[in-house]
C-alpha cells in the first residue's frame, strides 16, 4: 500500500518537474 503511494508520488513529481522545465524554457525563450 505504502509503496504504491510512493510510486504515484514519484510519477506526479516527474510530471511536475517536466512541466516546470518546459515552462521555464518557454519563459526564457520569450525573454
SULTA-V475194 format. One record per pair of residues at least 12 apart in sequence whose ideal C-beta (glycine too) atoms are under 7 Angstrom apart, sorted by the first residue. I is the first residue (numbers start at 1). J is the second residue. Records with the same first field share a line. If there is no record, write none. Layout:
I->J ; J
//
This chain:
none
//
